[in-house]
Amino acid sequence: MKVHDVIDENFEELALLESLDMGSPITRTQSFRKFVLQGIMYFASQTMNCMGQTIPNSLPGRFTTMTLKAPVGVVGGIIPWNGPLMSQWWVIGAALATGCTAVIKPAEDASLTVLRTAELLIQAGVPEGVVNVVTGLGSEAGAALAAHPGVDRIAFTGSTATGREIIKASAVNMKRLQLELGGKSPDVIFADADLDKAVPGAAMAVFSNTGQVCYAGTRLFVQRSIQEAFVERLVEFGKSLKVGDPLDPSTQLGPLISERQLERVMGYVSIGGNEGASLAAGGNRLQGDLAGGYFIEPTIFSNVSNSMTIAREEIFGPVISVIPFDDADEALRLANDTEYGLGGAVWTSSVKTMTKMMHGIKAGTVWVNCYGLVDPAVGFGGYKHSGYGWKGGPQHVEGFLYQKSVCINED
């Protein structure tokens, strides 16, 4: 809880560093305060919850048998650039709660908040060497961490391709792994949904953080009977968003993280048009006062087929692909027609439809009439090519422990 208090006291500085480093709007990074502090409090509550059991046994003689939980040891945390201020706590919080030590490798594009947090942990009284930070390129520092025989567990968030390499590297000492990888999440809008909530909800499911969110609902399935009207409202909402200087409190979308990412997103915009999707809004790099920055308009493609490249591959930018469907069976088939399984959502006023979709969507998290809410006490995880392992909740803490049995001879 001393860590909680020190982070709380210095959160304005951390939020500013996050905005300066990766371009997220300052109002967004400041809003992380509650989530980060909730997470720290949750992990603090778990420090006394790492329990074993005393178990009856069938051994001959007088024996007491029990199980204990022990820290796995050194945990390597490879942190993504799209939200290090929050994502680092999935490693730090669980490590402190279980008695592990951690070596964190932040992304080369955004390391400042992780480095500053490490300094604040020392200030809070965490012994030196418990939480360590190693900066560097993923292909060098990250790969070395994944392959190091002295690291007992890896927690990684990033691309599916890199996740596969970490799986291979983990074989050196049978590391435990928790992998949160790519996503192409379905967001399904039924005609009976409350559109006043569904329009902004679906828009910000993608446009938040300029689309640089792993579980962004980039495949937006809209029931055919309302598709045209929904796209019109979606376009209107997208045009109302202010893109600009992330340090301006009125800014809602900042720049993309880098020129490389901008080129990637613009490449997908070109591919979408070439494959026959209709560009309903956006698609341009912003000029004027923002010329030279990595700013792109909120972009919406309509009349997209689920087989198109923009509907199959993770773009990681503010690009929505609107795909029509007729009924719940078709929506479910299309939603699951992907190699990913990180998140998904359904918007409807029908309990029957909600139940069908929440049981049928193959993803680690399904939201109903909302999008993107995460509770540290509940957690989330991936399915299929979106990875495995759980972040948050007791299961997350269990991943930092191993179990041992104890047999005591009483004679």
DOSEDREN-553592 format. One record per residue: x, y, z of N, C-alpha, C in turn; residue in three letters. Coordinates in steps of 0.1 Angstrom, whole numbers, plus 5000, padded with zeros to 4 digits. Atoms other than C-alpha are relative to their C-alpha. Example, Ala and Ser with C-alpha at 12.3 -4.5 7.8 and 13.67 -1.06 7.14 Angstrom:
BEGIN
500949885000512349555078500950125000ALA
499149895000513749895071499250115008SER
END
This chain:
BEGIN
500849885000500050005000500950135000MET
499149885001503050235003500350034985LYS
499849985014503650174966498750074994VAL
501249935005499950274960500150145003HIS
500049864996500450594979501050084992ASP
499049935008503650694961499650014985VAL
500549995013502150614927498950114999ILE
501149905000499050824936500650145000ASP
499449874998501251114947500750054987GLU
499249965012503251114914499349974987ASN
500650045012500551014890499950104989PHE
500149905010500251344872501350004991GLU
498750015008503951314862500049884991GLU
500050135009503450954850499150024988LEU
500949985011500451054829500650094990ALA
499349915009502451344814501149924992LEU
499050085007505351104806499449914989LEU
500750095010502950864789499650074988GLU
500549925012501451134767501250054992SER
498849955007504951274758500649884992LEU
499250115006506350924750499249934989ASP
500750085010503550754730498850084994MET
501049925007501151034721498649995004GLY
501450014995498050934740499550135006SER
500549874995495851234749500150005015PRO
499749994985496651364784498749975008ILE
501250034993492951334794499849855002THR
500150155000493150964786501049945010ARG
499050054991496450904805499750045014THR
500449964986495151094835498949925005GLN
501150084996492050884835500449865005SER
499650134996494150574841500349995015PHE
499750004986494750684877499149895008ARG
500950094993491650494890500449854997LYS
499850145004492450174871501349955006PHE
498750044995496150164881499949985015VAL
500150014985495350234918499249885004LEU
500950124997492549974918500849874998GLN
499250125003495049724903501049985011GLY
499050014989497649794930499349955013ILE
500750044988495049764957499649854999MET
500450145001493849434943501249915002TYR
498850094997497349284942500450015014PHE
499749994986497949414977499149915008ALA
501050094993494849224988500449854998SER
499650145003496448904973501249965008GLN
498850044993499548914994499849905011THR
500350094989497848725022499049894995MET
501050095006495848504998500749884992ASN
499350115007498548264985500049885009CYS
500250114990497247965004500149864994MET
500050145003497847595003498849945008GLY
501150074993495647325020500749895009GLN
499750124992495947065047499049904996THR
500950105007494646745031500149875007ILE
500050144995493546415046500749914991PRO
499250095009495646125033499749855004ASN
500250144998495545745031501349925002SER
498750074998499145675040499949925013LEU
499950084988499945405065500850075011PRO
499249934989501045545099499450135003GLY
500549864995500845895113500750104991ARG
499449905009501446155086499050124999PHE
500849885004500246505080500450054986THR
499749965014499946615044499450134997THR
500549865003499546965030500650044987MET
499449935011500247185000500450145003THR
499549874998502147504999500150074987LEU
499849925012502447784973501350085002LYS
498749944999505847924965500250094987ALA
499849925012507048204941500849924990PRO
499350075011508148074907501550054999VAL
498649955001511248304909500150134992GLY
499849885009512248554882499050004989VAL
501049985010509548684860500450104990VAL
499749905010510348854827498750064994GLY
501249945006507749104816500450094988GLY
499749935012507849224780498850094997ILE
501149914999505649534779499850074986ILE
500249935013503949684748500050155001PRO
499849855000504250044737498650075001TRP
501349935001500450114735499450045013ASN
500549964987499950154772500849955012GLY
499150054989502950084795499650055013PRO
500349954987501650304823499049905007LEU
500850094994498950044829500549854999MET
499650155003500349714814501149965009SER
498950044992503449714836499549945014GLN
500550054987501249654867499549865000TRP
500350145000500149314856501249925004TRP
498850074995503749214862500450045014VAL
499549954988504849434890499049965012ILE
500950024989501649394911500049855004GLY
500050144997501649014909501349955006ALA
498650034995505448994915500150045015ALA
500049954986505149204947499149915009LEU
501050074992502149004959500549865003ALA
499650144998503848664955501449985005THR
498650014996507448734964500949964988GLY
499150015011508848704929500850124997CYS
499349885005511348934913499750014985THR
500449975014510749094879501150074993ALA
499149925010512849204849499050044989VAL
500949945010510749434827500850064989ILE
499449955012511649504791498950094994LYS
501049925006509549804780500350014985PRO
499849985014509049874743500950114997ALA
499049895003511750074726499350134996GLU
500749875004509050324714499450075012ASP
500749944989507750394749500549945013ALA
499450054988509950334780499950095012SER
499949904989509650644801499249975013LEU
500850024988506850554824500449885008THR
499450124993508350214832501250045008VAL
498849964993511650364840499750095013LEU
500349914989510150634862499349925011ARG
500650094990507950374880501049935008THR
498950074993511050174888500650095011ALA
499549914991512450484905499150025012GLU
501049974990509250544924499849875010LEU
500150124992509150174936501150005011LEU
498949994990512550234953499750105010ILE
500449894991511250554968498949945010GLN
501150064992508250344982500649905010ALA
499450104991510650104999500249864994GLY
499850135006510749814974501549984999VAL
498650015000514249674978500650004985PRO
499450005013516649724949500249864995GLU
499950145005516749424926498749924999GLY
501350075001513149324931499350034987VAL
500649965013511849514901501150074992VAL
498949955009514449574873499450034986ASN
500449965013514149744840501249994990VAL
499050015010516149654809499450064987VAL
500449945012515649884779500749944988THR
499450055012516449784743499049954990GLY
500950055011515149644711499449875003LEU
500650134997512749354712500849894995GLY
499350115006514849154689501349975007SER
498850024992517849194712499749975015GLU
500350014986516849264748498949905003ALA
501250094997513449094746500349864997GLY
499650145003514848784729500949945010ALA
499050054990517648754754499249975013ALA
500850034988515048774783499249884998LEU
500850125003512848514767500849875001ALA
499250125001515748274762500949985013ALA
499050014989517648334795499549895009HIS
500450114992517748014816499750045015PRO
500249964986517648224848498650075002GLY
501349954999514148354840499049895000VAL
500950124998511348124852498650024994ASP
501349975006508248294837500150124991ARG
500149895009507548524808498550054999ILE
501349935003504548764806500250094988ALA
499849925012504348904771498750054994PHE
501149955007501949134754500650064987THR
499449955013502549204717499449924988GLY
500450065012502249054682500049845001SER
500050145001501348694675501349944995THR
498850055005504448644655501150005010ALA
499050004989506648754684499749905011THR
500450104990504648534707500449864997GLY
499550135005505548234686501449985003ARG
498550014997509248314690500249985015GLU
499850014986508848344727499749865005ILE
500450144997507148004729501249914997ILE
498950085003510147854711501250025010LYS
498949974991512648034733499849955014ALA
500350044986510847924765500449855002SER
499750144999511847564758501349985007ALA
498750024994515347624772499949965014VAL
500150044986514147584808498549985003ASN
501450024998510447514803499350115008MET
500749884994509347864812498549995000LYS
501449975001505847934822499750124992ARG
500349895009504148164798498650065002LEU
501349945002501348414797500150104989GLN
499849935012500848554763498750074996LEU
501149925006498448834752500450054987GLU
499549985013498748854715499050094992LEU
500849925009496949004685498549985001GLY
501550015000493249064680499450064988GLY
500849945011490649134654498549985004LYS
501250034992487649154677498750044993SER
501349975006484049134665499250095010PRO
500949924993481649404677498750004993ASP
501350035007478049304668498950095004VAL
501149914998475249554665498749944995ILE
501350045005471649424663499150114999PHE
501049905004468749624650499350055013ALA
500749964988467149634685500950065010ASP
499149944990470149784702499650155002ALA
500249864998470050124718501150074993ASP
499049945009471850314690500650125006LEU
499449884993472450624712501249965008ASP
498850054993474850404732500949924991LYS
499250095008475950164705500950084990ALA
499249925010477150434680501350055007VAL
498849964994479650604704500849885006PRO
499350124995480450264720500849934990GLY
499350075011481350104687501150084995ALA
499049915006483250404675501350005009ALA
498849994990485450434707500649875003MET
499450134999485950064707501149984991ALA
498950005010488250134678500850135001VAL
499349875001489150504679500850035013PHE
499349984987490250504716501549974998SER
498650025001494050544718500449994985ASN
499850005015493950604680500149864994THR
500150135006493150244674501149905005GLY
498950084995496250114692499749925012GLN
500550084989494449874714499949854995VAL
500050145005494849494712498649944998CYS
501450065001491149414718499150094993TYR
500849915007489849694696498949934992ALA
501150075007486449604680500050044985GLY
499849955013487749664645499149944989THR
500950065009485349424628498650035006ARG
501249954995482049604633498849934991LEU
501150065007479149374623498750075004PHE
501349934998475849564618498949934992VAL
501150075006472549404611499550084988GLN
500149945013471749474575498850114999ARG
501249915000468349644582500350145005SER
499749874995470049934600501450044996ILE
498749975004473449934583500250144995GLN
499849875006473050244563499850115010GLU
500249904990471650454591501150005011ALA
498950014989474250324616501350064995PHE
498749955005477150404593499950164999VAL
500149855000475750764588500350065014GLU
499849954986475650814626501549985004ARG
498650034996479050654630501050104993LEU
499249905007480550884604499950145007VAL
500349874993478951184621500850015013GLU
499350014987480451074654501550014998PHE
498650005002483851014640500550144996GLY
499649865004483951364624499950105012LYS
500149914988483051514658501249995009SER
498950024991486251384674501150094997LEU
498949915002489151624678501349925000LYS
498750065001492451494666501150115001VAL
499149894999495451694677501149975011GLY
498950004990498151774703499649925012ASP
500550084989497951504730500150085013PRO
499949934987498851764757498950115001LEU
501249914999495751974748498849925006ASP
501150074993492951874772498849974992PRO
501250025008490351904745500349894989SER
499750105010492151644722499449875004THR
500650144998490351304719500849894994GLN
499150095006492751134695501350064997LEU
498749955002496451174694500649944987GLY
499350065012499051064668500249855002PRO
499550144999500050714660501450005006LEU
498850004992503150604679501350034992ILE
498849985008505650634650499750014985SER
500249995014506150694613499849864994GLU
500250145005506450314608498649965002ARG
501450044998503050264623499050084991GLN
500849925009501550544603500049944986LEU
499950065013502850384571499349874999GLU
500750135000501450054581498550024999ARG
501549975000497950204588499650054986VAL
500349945013497950404556500149894989MET
500050115009498950084537498749925000GLY
501350084999495849904550498950094994TYR
501149925006493650204540500049984985VAL
499950025015494950164504499549864996SER
500450135003494449794505498449995001ILE
501450014999490849834517499350064988GLY
500649945012489950064488500349914988GLY
499750095011491749834463499249884999ASN
500850134999489749534475498550024999GLU
501449985003486449704470499250055011GLY
500849944989485449844504499750144997ALA
500449865002483650174505500650095011SER
499549914990485550454523498950105004LEU
501149914996482750624543500550125007ALA
499549894993484950854563501549985002ALA
498650004996488550954569500949944989GLY
499150065010491450764553501250094997GLY
498949915004493851064551500950045012ASN
499149944990496851184570499750155001ARG
500449864997496051514586501150104996LEU
499149895004497651834572499850125009GLN
500249884993497552194582500950015012GLY
499249994988498752254618500649875004ASP
499550134996499251884622500949934989LEU
499150065011501351824590501349975006ALA
498750044995504451634597499949915012GLY
500350094988502951454627499449874994GLY
500550135004501751094626498549995003TYR
501549994997498051194627499249954988PHE
500950065011495351014607498650035004ILE
501449984998491651084604499449875005GLU
500850124997489250844621499449954987PRO
500350065013488550604593499049895001THR
501150105000485450404585499849944985ILE
500350075012485050144557498749935002PHE
501350075000481550024549500049894988SER
500250115010480349724527501349924999ASN
498850084999483349524539499649855000VAL
500150155000483549144533500949955011SER
499250064989484848934562501349934994ASN
498850065006487348794537501050104996SER
499149905004488949124529501250015010MET
498849994992492449194542499850095012THR
500349914989491249484564499149935011ILE
500850084990488849234581500749885006ALA
499350124996491448964585501250035009ARG
498749974993494649134597499950125009GLU
500049894990495349354627500750124995GLU
499449875006495849714616500650085011ILE
499549924989496449874650500050154997PHE
500249865003495050214639498550035000GLY
501449964999491750404639499249974988PRO
500750045013490150204611499049905004VAL
501150094997486750044614499549944987ILE
500650085011485449774590498649965003SER
501450034998481649764588499649894991VAL
500450125007480349424578498649975003ILE
501450034998476649354573499749865003PRO
500550144998474749044586498550015000PHE
501550015000471148924585499549965013ASP
500650054988470548724616501249955010ASP
499050044990472248594648500949894996ALA
499250115004473448274633501150044990ASP
499049955009475248454605501050095008GLU
499149914993476648714629501049915008ALA
499250094992478048434651501049934991LEU
499150065010479548254621501150094996ARG
499049905004481248564609500950055011LEU
499249964989482348674643501249905003ALA
499050104997484248344648500949964989ASN
499250035012485648334613501350095000ASP
498849934999489048464624501049915008THR
499050084992492348324638500150055014GLU
499849944987492048554668498849985009TYR
501050024990490048534700500250085012GLY
499749924988490848824723498850065007LEU
501249944995487649014727498850004990GLY
501249995009484149064713498950075008GLY
501149934994480949244720498749984993ALA
501450005007477149244713499250115006VAL
501049904995474649524715498649964996TRP
501450045003471049424718499250025012THR
500949994988467949464740499449865003SER
500550134999467149094736500849915009SER
499350094991468148864765500349874992VAL
499750125008467848564741501250024991LYS
498949975009470148724716501350025007THR
498849984991472648834743500549875004MET
499650134995472748484757500749914989THR
499550075012473248324723501450054996LYS
498749955005476148554714501149995011MET
498950004990477948564747500549865002MET
499550144999478048184748500749964987HIS
499550055013478848154711501350074995GLY
498849935005481548414705501349945007ILE
498850074995484948244709501150105002LYS
499149904997486948504727500250005015ALA
499749994986488548564761499150095008GLY
500949904994486248854769498950034991THR
501149955008482748934757499350115008VAL
500849894994481049264765498650014994TRP
501449985005477349324763499550145003VAL
500549864999476049674756501150095006ASN
498949924995479449814765501349954992CYS
498850055006483049774753501350045007TYR
498749974995486549754767500250015015GLY
499949994985485849744804500849895005LEU
499250114994488449554824500150035015VAL
499949994986488449484861501249925005ASP
498950084995491749374878499649885008PRO
500550124992489749144901499449894991ALA
500650095009488248974871501049954990VAL
499050035010490848994844499549964986GLY
500450035013490948894808501249914994PHE
499050085006492848664784499649974986GLY
500250035014493148534749499649864997GLY
500450135004491948234729500549994985TYR
499450025013493248084696501350074999LYS
498749935003496048294681500250135008HIS
499949884991495348574707500749965013SER
499250034988497448384733499349915010GLY
500650084989496848204765500650055014TYR
499749954987497148264802499050115004GLY
501049904995495048514823500750115007TRP
499549884993495748874834498950055009LYS
501049954990493948974866499349885007GLY
500750104993491948784892501049915007GLY
499250104993493248504915500849914990PRO
499250095010494248294884501350074996GLN
498849935004496748564874501049995011HIS
499150014989498348564908500549855001VAL
499650144999498448174908501149984989GLU
499050025010500548204876501450045004GLY
498749964994503348354897500549915011PHE
499750094989503348064921500149864994LEU
500150145003504047694919499649935013TYR
500650074989502547434942501049885004GLN
499350114995504447184964499249935011LYS
500750084989503146904986501049975011SER
499250034988504546835021499449895007VAL
500450124992504446505039500850005013CYS
499350004987505246515076499849875008ILE
500150134992506046195095499950055015ASN
500349964986504546245130500749915010GLU
499450094990506345945146501550035001ASP
END
